[in-house]
């Protein structure tokens, strides 16, 4: 029997994993968990917090929302997030020299900039695989290979003159729970624990609680348009200095008994989906939108803006409207809530996620992407690294 080739060494690095439960940070957490046992791969995760586990290492850093990072950022005209990325560079470089990865899988562009320009000083011929979830581009001068998560951004990059072979379309994966089952009593119990009303529908929106991007103010104003008794609106997501005006708006227009805004650990988010009757997100565009998958896999009907990325992710399992139009969301919400939840529809939504996005389905595609990235030519200035490569 022929000797098996050594596993491909892939370094996952994301300083927000286990410390900031947001979009691509949550993705990198699940991606590592979903791919670390895939045949032919040896994966290592560099993260920002949580517990020390096998093949996982916590990066020392200045936290993006801490006083020191913000103060340094003000001096240099950069964000606290940029400062956080800069402080992870040396710890990441030490792990690169020890692990000698063939591929570095990342989405933190500030760190990627440093890893690209300082690769020759680190002395390891790694390929930088940028997960384009922002999205960025359409040109990518400081990465070697590009992970595209939606066809629209792949098409835009190719149209801009990017080499097609340098990009691969693989959607975000997700760990799907068992199929949902409608259980009125269990829902009442969860709602009671979460402080939600028991006598009317609950509409859930998950994302950054701000006017920007997620447009939570539009969601509030649209629910306020609905006749009383209105559904209860639950906003769930990260809060910062931009959030106070949105929360105040919700309390003013919907009242304290018709509105709540919360930030919870990622492990607790599932209960909010289980308690809700419908999911809405007012973004006019998304890099991908993993929250759509979360809503569907918990069986919820989804209302989304009519945009190519949302069409790709949600397929036929959503109501698409023009979220830029006043009155559109309130009308769609009323129509959605008029249809009771039932097991058949909930399981159909779950199945749509399982068939297209579960890690058991996507793991081979990610392995192929890592393999393609590992052999993509290095820039001319770094090509000598391959020739001088030390044996592993």
C-alpha positions as CSV (number, residue, x, y, z in Angstrom):
1,X,0.0,0.0,0.0
2,X,1.4,3.4,-1.0
3,X,2.3,5.8,1.7
4,X,-0.3,8.4,2.4
5,X,0.8,12.0,1.8
6,X,1.2,14.1,5.0
7,X,-1.9,16.1,6.0
8,X,-2.1,19.6,4.8
9,X,-1.3,22.1,7.6
10,X,-3.9,24.9,7.8
11,X,-3.6,27.7,10.4
12,X,-7.0,29.3,11.3
13,X,-6.4,32.7,12.8
14,X,-9.1,35.1,14.1
15,X,-8.5,37.2,17.2
16,X,-12.3,37.6,17.8
17,X,-13.0,33.9,18.2
18,X,-14.4,33.1,21.6
19,X,-14.3,36.8,22.6
20,X,-16.6,38.6,20.1
21,X,-19.6,36.4,19.0
22,X,-20.3,38.1,15.7
23,X,-20.4,37.2,12.0
24,X,-17.1,36.0,10.7
25,X,-15.8,35.4,14.3
26,X,-18.6,32.9,14.8
27,X,-17.9,31.4,11.4
28,X,-14.2,30.8,12.2
29,X,-15.2,29.1,15.5
30,X,-17.5,26.7,13.7
31,X,-15.2,26.3,10.7
32,X,-12.4,25.0,12.8
33,X,-14.7,22.7,14.8
34,X,-16.3,21.5,11.5
35,X,-13.0,20.9,9.7
36,X,-10.4,19.9,12.3
37,X,-11.2,16.2,11.8
38,X,-11.6,16.3,8.0
39,X,-9.4,13.7,6.3
40,X,-6.1,15.0,5.0
41,X,-6.1,18.2,7.1
42,X,-4.1,19.2,10.2
43,X,-5.8,22.3,11.6
44,X,-4.6,24.7,14.3
45,X,-6.7,27.6,15.6
46,X,-5.4,30.9,17.0
47,X,-8.2,32.8,18.8
48,X,-8.8,35.7,21.1
49,X,-10.3,34.1,24.2
50,X,-12.2,31.1,25.7
51,X,-10.6,27.9,26.9
52,X,-7.3,26.4,25.9
53,X,-8.1,23.2,24.0
54,X,-6.1,20.8,21.9
55,X,-4.8,22.5,18.7
56,X,-6.3,25.9,20.0
57,X,-4.1,28.7,21.3
58,X,-5.2,32.1,22.8
59,X,-3.4,35.1,21.3
60,X,-2.1,37.7,23.8
61,X,-3.4,41.1,22.5
62,X,-4.8,44.5,23.3
63,X,-8.6,44.1,23.1
64,X,-10.2,46.3,20.5
65,X,-12.6,47.9,22.9
66,X,-10.1,48.3,25.7
67,X,-8.7,51.7,26.9
68,X,-5.2,51.0,25.6
69,X,-6.2,50.0,22.1
70,X,-8.5,52.9,21.7
71,X,-5.9,55.4,23.1
72,X,-3.2,54.1,20.7
73,X,-5.7,54.1,17.9
74,X,-6.5,57.8,18.5
75,X,-2.8,58.7,18.3
76,X,-2.3,57.0,15.0
77,X,-5.7,57.6,13.5
78,X,-6.7,53.9,13.6
79,X,-9.5,52.0,15.1
80,X,-9.1,49.9,18.3
81,X,-9.7,46.8,16.0
82,X,-6.7,47.7,13.9
83,X,-4.6,48.1,17.0
84,X,-5.8,44.7,18.3
85,X,-4.7,43.1,15.0
86,X,-1.3,44.7,15.1
87,X,-0.7,43.4,18.6
88,X,-1.4,39.8,17.5
89,X,1.2,39.8,14.7
90,X,4.2,38.7,16.8
91,X,2.3,35.9,18.6
92,X,0.9,34.7,15.3
93,X,4.4,34.8,13.7
94,X,5.7,32.6,16.5
95,X,3.0,30.0,15.9
96,X,3.7,30.1,12.1
97,X,7.4,29.3,12.7
98,X,6.5,26.5,15.0
99,X,3.6,25.0,13.1
100,X,4.9,25.8,9.6
101,X,1.5,26.0,7.9
102,X,1.0,25.6,4.2
103,X,-2.1,27.7,4.3
104,X,-3.2,30.5,6.7
105,X,-7.0,31.0,6.7
106,X,-8.0,34.5,7.9
107,X,-10.5,37.3,7.5
108,X,-8.8,40.0,9.7
109,X,-7.4,42.1,6.9
110,X,-5.1,44.2,9.1
111,X,-3.3,41.1,10.3
112,X,-3.2,39.8,6.7
113,X,-1.5,43.0,5.5
114,X,1.3,42.3,8.0
115,X,1.6,38.6,7.2
116,X,1.8,39.4,3.4
117,X,4.4,42.1,3.6
118,X,6.6,40.4,6.3
119,X,6.4,36.8,5.0
120,X,10.0,36.8,4.0
121,X,11.1,37.8,7.5
122,X,9.0,35.0,9.0
123,X,10.7,32.6,6.6
124,X,7.8,30.2,6.0
125,X,6.3,29.8,2.5
126,X,2.7,29.9,3.7
127,X,-0.2,30.9,1.4
128,X,-2.6,33.5,2.6
129,X,-6.2,32.4,2.1
130,X,-8.5,35.4,2.6
131,X,-12.1,34.7,3.5
132,X,-13.9,37.5,1.9
133,X,-16.9,37.9,4.2
134,X,-16.9,41.7,4.5
135,X,-17.0,41.8,1.5
136,X,-13.8,43.4,0.3
137,X,-12.3,43.8,-3.1
138,X,-12.9,43.3,-5.9
139,X,-9.1,43.4,-6.1
140,X,-7.0,41.7,-3.4
141,X,-3.4,42.8,-3.7
142,X,-2.4,41.5,-0.2
143,X,-3.6,37.9,-0.3
144,X,-2.6,34.9,-2.3
145,X,-5.9,33.1,-2.7
146,X,-9.5,34.2,-2.1
147,X,-12.4,32.4,-0.4
148,X,-15.6,33.8,-1.9
149,X,-18.8,33.0,0.0
150,X,-21.4,34.3,-2.5
151,X,-21.5,34.3,-6.4
152,X,-22.1,38.0,-6.6
153,X,-18.6,38.9,-5.1
154,X,-16.9,36.1,-7.2
155,X,-18.4,37.6,-10.3
156,X,-17.4,41.2,-9.4
157,X,-13.8,40.1,-8.7
158,X,-13.5,38.3,-12.1
159,X,-15.1,41.2,-13.9
160,X,-12.5,43.5,-12.3
161,X,-9.7,41.4,-13.8
162,X,-8.8,39.0,-11.0
163,X,-7.5,35.6,-12.2
164,X,-10.4,33.1,-11.9
165,X,-8.1,30.4,-10.6
166,X,-7.2,32.5,-7.6
167,X,-10.8,32.5,-6.3
168,X,-13.0,29.7,-5.1
169,X,-16.7,29.9,-4.3
170,X,-17.5,27.9,-1.1
171,X,-20.4,29.2,1.1
172,X,-20.1,29.6,4.8
173,X,-20.9,26.4,6.7
174,X,-22.9,25.9,9.8
175,X,-23.5,23.2,12.4
176,X,-27.1,22.3,12.1
177,X,-29.0,21.1,15.2
178,X,-31.6,18.3,15.0
179,X,-34.7,19.2,13.0
180,X,-37.0,21.6,14.9
181,X,-40.3,20.6,16.2
182,X,-43.1,22.9,17.2
183,X,-43.8,22.6,20.9
184,X,-46.1,25.3,22.3
185,X,-45.4,24.4,25.9
186,X,-41.6,24.5,25.5
187,X,-41.9,27.8,23.7
188,X,-43.9,29.3,26.6
189,X,-41.3,28.1,29.0
190,X,-38.4,29.7,27.1
191,X,-40.3,32.9,26.6
192,X,-41.0,33.1,30.3
193,X,-37.4,32.6,31.1
194,X,-36.3,35.3,28.6
195,X,-38.9,37.8,29.8
196,X,-40.9,37.7,26.5
197,X,-44.7,38.1,26.4
198,X,-46.8,34.9,26.2
199,X,-49.9,36.5,24.6
200,X,-48.6,37.7,21.2
201,X,-46.1,36.9,18.4
202,X,-42.4,37.6,18.7
203,X,-40.4,39.0,15.9
204,X,-36.6,38.5,16.2
205,X,-33.8,40.5,14.5
206,X,-30.2,39.5,15.1
207,X,-27.2,41.6,14.3
208,X,-25.3,44.8,15.3
209,X,-27.8,47.0,17.1
210,X,-27.3,50.2,15.1
211,X,-28.7,52.4,12.4
212,X,-25.8,51.5,10.2
213,X,-25.8,48.3,8.1
214,X,-28.3,46.3,10.0
215,X,-30.7,49.2,10.0
216,X,-32.4,48.3,13.2
217,X,-34.1,51.7,13.3
218,X,-36.0,50.8,10.1
219,X,-37.2,47.5,11.8
220,X,-38.4,49.4,14.8
221,X,-40.3,52.0,12.8
222,X,-41.9,49.3,10.6
223,X,-43.1,47.3,13.6
224,X,-44.5,50.5,15.1
225,X,-46.6,51.0,11.9
226,X,-48.5,47.8,12.6
227,X,-51.9,48.1,14.4
228,X,-52.1,47.2,18.0
229,X,-51.7,44.7,19.5
230,X,-48.4,44.7,17.8
231,X,-45.9,41.8,17.8
232,X,-43.1,42.0,20.4
233,X,-39.8,43.0,18.8
234,X,-36.6,41.4,20.2
235,X,-33.3,42.8,18.9
236,X,-30.3,40.6,19.7
237,X,-26.7,41.5,19.0
238,X,-23.6,43.4,19.7
239,X,-24.0,46.9,21.3
240,X,-21.7,49.9,21.3
241,X,-21.9,53.6,21.4
242,X,-24.1,53.6,18.3
243,X,-26.7,51.4,20.0
244,X,-28.1,53.8,22.6
245,X,-30.2,55.8,20.2
246,X,-31.7,52.7,18.6
247,X,-32.7,51.2,22.0
248,X,-34.2,54.5,23.1
249,X,-36.2,54.6,19.8
250,X,-37.5,51.1,20.4
251,X,-38.6,51.9,23.9
252,X,-40.2,55.2,22.8
253,X,-42.1,53.8,19.7
254,X,-43.0,50.3,21.0
255,X,-43.0,50.7,24.8
256,X,-41.1,48.6,27.3
257,X,-43.7,45.9,27.0
258,X,-43.3,45.7,23.2
259,X,-39.6,45.8,22.7
260,X,-36.3,44.5,24.1
261,X,-32.7,44.7,23.0
262,X,-30.1,42.3,24.4
263,X,-26.5,41.0,24.0
264,X,-25.9,37.4,25.0
265,X,-23.2,34.8,24.6
266,X,-23.4,33.0,21.3
267,X,-24.3,29.7,23.1
268,X,-27.5,31.3,24.3
269,X,-28.7,32.7,21.0
270,X,-30.6,29.5,20.0
271,X,-33.2,30.0,22.7
272,X,-34.2,33.3,21.1
273,X,-34.8,31.6,17.8
274,X,-36.8,28.9,19.5
275,X,-39.0,31.5,21.2
276,X,-39.7,33.6,18.1
277,X,-42.4,33.4,15.4
278,X,-40.5,35.2,12.6
279,X,-37.1,36.5,11.7
280,X,-36.4,39.8,10.0
281,X,-33.2,41.6,9.0
282,X,-33.3,45.1,7.4
283,X,-29.8,45.1,5.8
284,X,-29.8,46.2,2.2
285,X,-26.7,44.1,1.5
286,X,-24.7,41.4,3.3
287,X,-21.4,39.6,2.9
288,X,-23.3,36.4,3.5
289,X,-25.6,36.6,6.5
290,X,-25.1,33.5,8.7
291,X,-28.0,34.7,10.8
292,X,-30.3,33.7,7.9
293,X,-29.1,30.2,8.2
294,X,-29.6,30.2,12.0
295,X,-33.2,31.4,11.6
296,X,-34.0,28.8,8.9
297,X,-32.4,25.9,10.8
298,X,-34.7,26.7,13.8
299,X,-37.6,26.7,11.4
300,X,-38.5,30.4,11.4
301,X,-40.0,32.2,8.4
302,X,-37.5,34.9,7.2
303,X,-38.2,38.3,5.7
304,X,-35.1,39.8,3.9
305,X,-34.2,42.5,1.4
306,X,-34.3,41.5,-2.2
307,X,-30.6,41.4,-3.0
308,X,-28.5,38.7,-4.9
309,X,-26.6,37.5,-1.9
310,X,-29.8,37.0,0.2
311,X,-31.4,35.2,-2.8
312,X,-28.4,32.9,-2.9
313,X,-28.3,32.1,0.8
314,X,-32.1,31.8,1.4
315,X,-33.1,30.4,-2.0
316,X,-36.9,29.9,-2.0
317,X,-37.2,29.8,1.8
318,X,-37.8,33.5,2.5
319,X,-40.1,36.5,1.7
320,X,-38.1,39.0,-0.3
321,X,-39.1,42.7,-0.2
322,X,-37.7,46.1,-0.8
323,X,-36.5,47.1,2.7
324,X,-35.8,50.6,1.4
325,X,-39.5,51.2,1.1
326,X,-41.5,52.5,4.1
327,X,-44.4,50.2,4.9
328,X,-42.9,47.1,3.1
329,X,-41.7,45.3,6.2
330,X,-44.8,46.0,8.3
331,X,-47.0,44.5,5.6
332,X,-44.7,41.5,5.1
333,X,-44.5,40.9,8.8
334,X,-48.3,41.0,9.2
335,X,-48.7,38.5,6.3
336,X,-46.0,36.2,7.7
337,X,-47.4,36.1,11.2
338,X,-50.9,35.3,9.8
339,X,-49.5,31.8,8.9
340,X,-49.1,29.7,12.0
341,X,-45.8,27.8,12.5
342,X,-46.1,24.1,11.8
343,X,-43.8,21.1,11.9
344,X,-43.8,20.5,8.1
345,X,-42.8,24.1,7.1
346,X,-40.2,24.3,10.0
347,X,-38.6,21.0,8.9
348,X,-38.5,22.1,5.2
349,X,-36.6,25.3,6.2
350,X,-34.2,23.2,8.3
351,X,-33.6,20.8,5.5
352,X,-32.7,23.7,3.1
353,X,-29.8,24.5,5.5
354,X,-28.7,21.0,6.1
355,X,-28.6,20.1,2.4
356,X,-26.6,23.1,1.3
357,X,-24.6,24.4,4.3
358,X,-24.0,21.7,6.9
359,X,-20.3,21.0,7.5
360,X,-20.8,17.4,6.6
361,X,-21.7,18.6,3.1
362,X,-19.2,21.4,2.7
363,X,-16.1,19.9,4.4
364,X,-14.8,18.3,1.1
365,X,-15.2,21.7,-0.7
366,X,-13.2,23.4,2.0
367,X,-10.5,20.7,1.8
368,X,-10.3,21.3,-2.0
369,X,-10.0,25.0,-1.5
370,X,-7.2,24.6,1.0
371,X,-5.4,22.3,-1.4
372,X,-5.7,24.8,-4.3
373,X,-4.5,27.6,-2.1
374,X,-1.5,25.6,-1.0
375,X,-0.1,25.4,-4.5
376,X,-0.9,28.9,-5.7
377,X,2.3,30.6,-6.8
378,X,3.9,33.0,-4.3
379,X,4.6,36.6,-5.4
380,X,8.0,36.9,-7.1
381,X,9.6,38.6,-4.1
382,X,8.8,35.6,-1.9
383,X,9.3,32.8,-4.4
384,X,12.7,31.9,-3.0
385,X,11.0,30.7,0.2
386,X,9.7,27.6,-1.6
387,X,13.2,26.7,-2.8
388,X,14.7,27.1,0.6
389,X,11.8,25.3,2.4
390,X,12.9,23.3,5.4
391,X,11.6,19.7,5.5
392,X,8.9,19.1,8.0
